[in-house]
Amino acid sequence: MEEQRRLYYLEKMGIQTWVTRTSQSEAIPTVPDQELRSVQATPLTHLDASCGTSSAAGLDELRNVVAACTLCALHQGRTQTVFGTGNPHADWLVVGEAPGFEEDRSGEPFVGRAGQLLTKMLRAINLAREEVFIANILKCRPPDNRDPQPQEIGHCLSYLRQQIDLIQPKIILAMGRIAAQTLLDTHTAIGRLRGREHYYADTRIPVIVTYHPAYLLRSPQQKRKAWEDLQLAVRIRESCE
């Protein structure tokens, strides 16, 4: 049964699998569909759940602050900010790079094809999107989806740190080079960051690095490595319980 479930979830991620002739006749059970060193800016406000503010209420207040942010020029071209979405009490925090065209229009992170693949990746480890919290390093879309600039990251990092302080996740999944390098304050290549446990800043929150779903759509041969990263994340999360 475990092998059948593994094959099913690999298939959901779009990873080609090979099975022996004897196992080909066994039916797979139906499972329900469910970067950059930078200087951190001084936050406009600091909301901490330890100060009596609930994570949900604190996130709502912070969302309003982010929506009115004009600290960098990105606000001039945005349709709206993309704060993040999901469970305010989530054990898992998924962090990407920045909103794209579709995210800017919808106000939600990870939509479109990359978002669909992220959903499949989460399902592969028995997580629904509603169970996790999904956010980006930047809260506004860079022009033409270019890489974030250091000063832009510097302004937004205080918001991300406050999100982490409020949610208090048990593990952070860094999706892609920029998210990983920013969270870990390093210039190390993503290929050298993945495959091992890191920690976020001065916390003991584990950070696991993997490839961004958009990259996996362009380079599907890397999906098996992403699957290994997800399995590592699950093992680390389970070891903390």
Contacts in CASP RR format, 6 or more apart in sequence:
PFRMAT RR
TARGET T0000
AUTHOR 0000-0000-0000
METHOD contacts of the structure
MODEL  1
MEEQRRLYYLEKMGIQTWVTRTSQSEAIPTVPDQELRSVQATPLTHLDAS
CGTSSAAGLDELRNVVAACTLCALHQGRTQTVFGTGNPHADWLVVGEAPG
FEEDRSGEPFVGRAGQLLTKMLRAINLAREEVFIANILKCRPPDNRDPQP
QEIGHCLSYLRQQIDLIQPKIILAMGRIAAQTLLDTHTAIGRLRGREHYY
ADTRIPVIVTYHPAYLLRSPQQKRKAWEDLQLAVRIRESCE
1 29 0 8 1.000
3 23 0 8 1.000
4 26 0 8 1.000
4 28 0 8 1.000
4 29 0 8 1.000
5 29 0 8 1.000
5 31 0 8 1.000
7 17 0 8 1.000
7 19 0 8 1.000
7 28 0 8 1.000
8 28 0 8 1.000
8 29 0 8 1.000
8 31 0 8 1.000
9 31 0 8 1.000
9 123 0 8 1.000
9 124 0 8 1.000
9 125 0 8 1.000
10 17 0 8 1.000
10 124 0 8 1.000
10 227 0 8 1.000
11 17 0 8 1.000
11 28 0 8 1.000
12 120 0 8 1.000
12 123 0 8 1.000
12 124 0 8 1.000
13 117 0 8 1.000
13 120 0 8 1.000
13 121 0 8 1.000
13 124 0 8 1.000
13 223 0 8 1.000
13 226 0 8 1.000
13 227 0 8 1.000
14 120 0 8 1.000
14 220 0 8 1.000
14 223 0 8 1.000
15 223 0 8 1.000
15 224 0 8 1.000
15 227 0 8 1.000
33 123 0 8 1.000
34 123 0 8 1.000
34 128 0 8 1.000
35 97 0 8 1.000
35 147 0 8 1.000
35 176 0 8 1.000
35 177 0 8 1.000
35 178 0 8 1.000
35 179 0 8 1.000
35 180 0 8 1.000
35 181 0 8 1.000
35 182 0 8 1.000
35 187 0 8 1.000
35 190 0 8 1.000
36 148 0 8 1.000
36 150 0 8 1.000
36 153 0 8 1.000
36 178 0 8 1.000
36 181 0 8 1.000
36 182 0 8 1.000
36 187 0 8 1.000
37 150 0 8 1.000
37 181 0 8 1.000
37 185 0 8 1.000
37 186 0 8 1.000
37 187 0 8 1.000
38 150 0 8 1.000
38 151 0 8 1.000
38 153 0 8 1.000
38 154 0 8 1.000
38 157 0 8 1.000
38 182 0 8 1.000
39 154 0 8 1.000
40 154 0 8 1.000
40 157 0 8 1.000
40 158 0 8 1.000
40 161 0 8 1.000
41 71 0 8 1.000
41 154 0 8 1.000
41 155 0 8 1.000
41 157 0 8 1.000
41 158 0 8 1.000
42 158 0 8 1.000
43 158 0 8 1.000
43 159 0 8 1.000
43 161 0 8 1.000
43 162 0 8 1.000
44 65 0 8 1.000
44 69 0 8 1.000
44 158 0 8 1.000
45 61 0 8 1.000
45 62 0 8 1.000
45 65 0 8 1.000
45 162 0 8 1.000
46 162 0 8 1.000
47 53 0 8 1.000
47 58 0 8 1.000
47 61 0 8 1.000
47 62 0 8 1.000
47 162 0 8 1.000
47 165 0 8 1.000
47 166 0 8 1.000
48 162 0 8 1.000
48 165 0 8 1.000
48 166 0 8 1.000
49 55 0 8 1.000
49 58 0 8 1.000
49 165 0 8 1.000
49 166 0 8 1.000
49 168 0 8 1.000
53 61 0 8 1.000
53 166 0 8 1.000
54 88 0 8 1.000
55 88 0 8 1.000
55 89 0 8 1.000
55 166 0 8 1.000
55 167 0 8 1.000
55 168 0 8 1.000
56 88 0 8 1.000
56 89 0 8 1.000
58 166 0 8 1.000
59 88 0 8 1.000
59 163 0 8 1.000
59 166 0 8 1.000
59 167 0 8 1.000
62 83 0 8 1.000
62 159 0 8 1.000
62 162 0 8 1.000
62 163 0 8 1.000
62 166 0 8 1.000
63 83 0 8 1.000
65 159 0 8 1.000
66 81 0 8 1.000
66 83 0 8 1.000
66 139 0 8 1.000
66 159 0 8 1.000
67 80 0 8 1.000
67 81 0 8 1.000
67 83 0 8 1.000
69 75 0 8 1.000
69 81 0 8 1.000
69 139 0 8 1.000
69 140 0 8 1.000
69 155 0 8 1.000
69 159 0 8 1.000
71 155 0 8 1.000
72 140 0 8 1.000
72 151 0 8 1.000
72 152 0 8 1.000
72 155 0 8 1.000
74 138 0 8 1.000
74 140 0 8 1.000
74 141 0 8 1.000
74 142 0 8 1.000
74 152 0 8 1.000
75 140 0 8 1.000
77 140 0 8 1.000
77 141 0 8 1.000
77 143 0 8 1.000
78 104 0 8 1.000
78 140 0 8 1.000
78 141 0 8 1.000
79 104 0 8 1.000
79 105 0 8 1.000
79 107 0 8 1.000
79 141 0 8 1.000
80 104 0 8 1.000
80 107 0 8 1.000
81 107 0 8 1.000
81 139 0 8 1.000
81 140 0 8 1.000
82 99 0 8 1.000
82 103 0 8 1.000
82 104 0 8 1.000
82 107 0 8 1.000
82 108 0 8 1.000
82 109 0 8 1.000
82 136 0 8 1.000
82 139 0 8 1.000
82 140 0 8 1.000
82 141 0 8 1.000
83 107 0 8 1.000
83 135 0 8 1.000
83 139 0 8 1.000
84 108 0 8 1.000
84 109 0 8 1.000
84 133 0 8 1.000
84 134 0 8 1.000
84 135 0 8 1.000
84 136 0 8 1.000
84 163 0 8 1.000
85 108 0 8 1.000
85 109 0 8 1.000
85 133 0 8 1.000
85 134 0 8 1.000
86 129 0 8 1.000
86 130 0 8 1.000
86 132 0 8 1.000
86 133 0 8 1.000
86 134 0 8 1.000
87 130 0 8 1.000
87 131 0 8 1.000
87 132 0 8 1.000
87 133 0 8 1.000
88 133 0 8 1.000
88 166 0 8 1.000
88 167 0 8 1.000
89 167 0 8 1.000
90 131 0 8 1.000
90 132 0 8 1.000
90 133 0 8 1.000
90 167 0 8 1.000
90 169 0 8 1.000
91 132 0 8 1.000
91 169 0 8 1.000
91 170 0 8 1.000
91 171 0 8 1.000
91 237 0 8 1.000
92 127 0 8 1.000
92 131 0 8 1.000
92 132 0 8 1.000
92 133 0 8 1.000
92 169 0 8 1.000
92 170 0 8 1.000
92 171 0 8 1.000
92 172 0 8 1.000
92 173 0 8 1.000
92 237 0 8 1.000
93 132 0 8 1.000
93 133 0 8 1.000
93 134 0 8 1.000
93 135 0 8 1.000
93 163 0 8 1.000
93 164 0 8 1.000
93 167 0 8 1.000
93 169 0 8 1.000
93 171 0 8 1.000
93 172 0 8 1.000
93 173 0 8 1.000
94 110 0 8 1.000
94 118 0 8 1.000
94 122 0 8 1.000
94 132 0 8 1.000
94 133 0 8 1.000
94 134 0 8 1.000
94 135 0 8 1.000
94 172 0 8 1.000
94 173 0 8 1.000
94 175 0 8 1.000
95 135 0 8 1.000
95 136 0 8 1.000
95 137 0 8 1.000
95 160 0 8 1.000
95 172 0 8 1.000
95 173 0 8 1.000
95 174 0 8 1.000
95 175 0 8 1.000
95 179 0 8 1.000
95 183 0 8 1.000
96 109 0 8 1.000
96 110 0 8 1.000
96 134 0 8 1.000
96 135 0 8 1.000
96 136 0 8 1.000
96 137 0 8 1.000
96 174 0 8 1.000
96 175 0 8 1.000
96 176 0 8 1.000
96 178 0 8 1.000
96 179 0 8 1.000
96 212 0 8 1.000
97 136 0 8 1.000
97 137 0 8 1.000
97 138 0 8 1.000
97 147 0 8 1.000
97 148 0 8 1.000
97 175 0 8 1.000
97 176 0 8 1.000
97 178 0 8 1.000
97 179 0 8 1.000
97 212 0 8 1.000
98 136 0 8 1.000
98 137 0 8 1.000
98 138 0 8 1.000
98 140 0 8 1.000
98 141 0 8 1.000
98 142 0 8 1.000
98 145 0 8 1.000
98 148 0 8 1.000
98 178 0 8 1.000
99 107 0 8 1.000
99 109 0 8 1.000
99 136 0 8 1.000
99 138 0 8 1.000
99 139 0 8 1.000
99 140 0 8 1.000
99 141 0 8 1.000
100 141 0 8 1.000
100 145 0 8 1.000
101 141 0 8 1.000
101 145 0 8 1.000
102 111 0 8 1.000
102 112 0 8 1.000
103 109 0 8 1.000
103 110 0 8 1.000
103 111 0 8 1.000
103 136 0 8 1.000
103 141 0 8 1.000
104 140 0 8 1.000
104 141 0 8 1.000
109 134 0 8 1.000
109 135 0 8 1.000
109 136 0 8 1.000
110 118 0 8 1.000
110 134 0 8 1.000
110 213 0 8 1.000
113 214 0 8 1.000
113 217 0 8 1.000
114 212 0 8 1.000
114 213 0 8 1.000
114 214 0 8 1.000
114 217 0 8 1.000
115 213 0 8 1.000
117 213 0 8 1.000
117 216 0 8 1.000
117 217 0 8 1.000
118 129 0 8 1.000
118 134 0 8 1.000
118 175 0 8 1.000
118 213 0 8 1.000
119 129 0 8 1.000
121 213 0 8 1.000
121 226 0 8 1.000
121 230 0 8 1.000
122 128 0 8 1.000
122 129 0 8 1.000
122 131 0 8 1.000
122 132 0 8 1.000
124 227 0 8 1.000
124 230 0 8 1.000
125 230 0 8 1.000
125 231 0 8 1.000
125 233 0 8 1.000
125 234 0 8 1.000
133 163 0 8 1.000
133 167 0 8 1.000
133 169 0 8 1.000
135 160 0 8 1.000
135 163 0 8 1.000
136 179 0 8 1.000
137 148 0 8 1.000
137 153 0 8 1.000
137 156 0 8 1.000
137 157 0 8 1.000
137 160 0 8 1.000
137 178 0 8 1.000
137 179 0 8 1.000
137 182 0 8 1.000
137 183 0 8 1.000
138 148 0 8 1.000
138 152 0 8 1.000
138 153 0 8 1.000
138 156 0 8 1.000
139 156 0 8 1.000
139 159 0 8 1.000
142 148 0 8 1.000
142 149 0 8 1.000
142 152 0 8 1.000
147 178 0 8 1.000
148 178 0 8 1.000
153 182 0 8 1.000
157 182 0 8 1.000
161 201 0 8 1.000
164 172 0 8 1.000
164 200 0 8 1.000
164 203 0 8 1.000
164 205 0 8 1.000
169 205 0 8 1.000
170 205 0 8 1.000
170 206 0 8 1.000
170 237 0 8 1.000
170 240 0 8 1.000
171 205 0 8 1.000
171 206 0 8 1.000
171 207 0 8 1.000
171 208 0 8 1.000
171 233 0 8 1.000
171 236 0 8 1.000
171 237 0 8 1.000
171 240 0 8 1.000
172 183 0 8 1.000
172 200 0 8 1.000
172 205 0 8 1.000
172 206 0 8 1.000
172 207 0 8 1.000
172 208 0 8 1.000
173 207 0 8 1.000
173 208 0 8 1.000
173 210 0 8 1.000
173 233 0 8 1.000
174 180 0 8 1.000
174 183 0 8 1.000
174 184 0 8 1.000
174 207 0 8 1.000
174 208 0 8 1.000
174 209 0 8 1.000
174 210 0 8 1.000
175 210 0 8 1.000
175 211 0 8 1.000
175 212 0 8 1.000
175 213 0 8 1.000
176 190 0 8 1.000
176 209 0 8 1.000
176 210 0 8 1.000
176 211 0 8 1.000
176 212 0 8 1.000
176 215 0 8 1.000
177 189 0 8 1.000
177 190 0 8 1.000
177 212 0 8 1.000
179 212 0 8 1.000
180 190 0 8 1.000
180 193 0 8 1.000
180 194 0 8 1.000
180 207 0 8 1.000
180 209 0 8 1.000
181 187 0 8 1.000
181 188 0 8 1.000
181 190 0 8 1.000
181 193 0 8 1.000
183 198 0 8 1.000
183 200 0 8 1.000
183 201 0 8 1.000
183 207 0 8 1.000
184 193 0 8 1.000
184 198 0 8 1.000
184 200 0 8 1.000
184 207 0 8 1.000
184 209 0 8 1.000
185 201 0 8 1.000
186 193 0 8 1.000
190 209 0 8 1.000
190 211 0 8 1.000
191 209 0 8 1.000
193 209 0 8 1.000
194 208 0 8 1.000
194 209 0 8 1.000
194 210 0 8 1.000
194 211 0 8 1.000
194 225 0 8 1.000
194 229 0 8 1.000
195 208 0 8 1.000
195 209 0 8 1.000
195 228 0 8 1.000
195 229 0 8 1.000
195 232 0 8 1.000
196 232 0 8 1.000
197 206 0 8 1.000
197 207 0 8 1.000
197 208 0 8 1.000
197 232 0 8 1.000
197 236 0 8 1.000
198 206 0 8 1.000
198 207 0 8 1.000
198 208 0 8 1.000
198 209 0 8 1.000
199 205 0 8 1.000
199 206 0 8 1.000
199 207 0 8 1.000
200 206 0 8 1.000
200 207 0 8 1.000
206 236 0 8 1.000
206 237 0 8 1.000
206 240 0 8 1.000
208 229 0 8 1.000
208 232 0 8 1.000
208 233 0 8 1.000
208 236 0 8 1.000
209 229 0 8 1.000
210 225 0 8 1.000
210 226 0 8 1.000
210 229 0 8 1.000
210 230 0 8 1.000
210 233 0 8 1.000
211 219 0 8 1.000
211 222 0 8 1.000
211 225 0 8 1.000
211 226 0 8 1.000
211 229 0 8 1.000
215 222 0 8 1.000
216 222 0 8 1.000
216 223 0 8 1.000
216 226 0 8 1.000
END
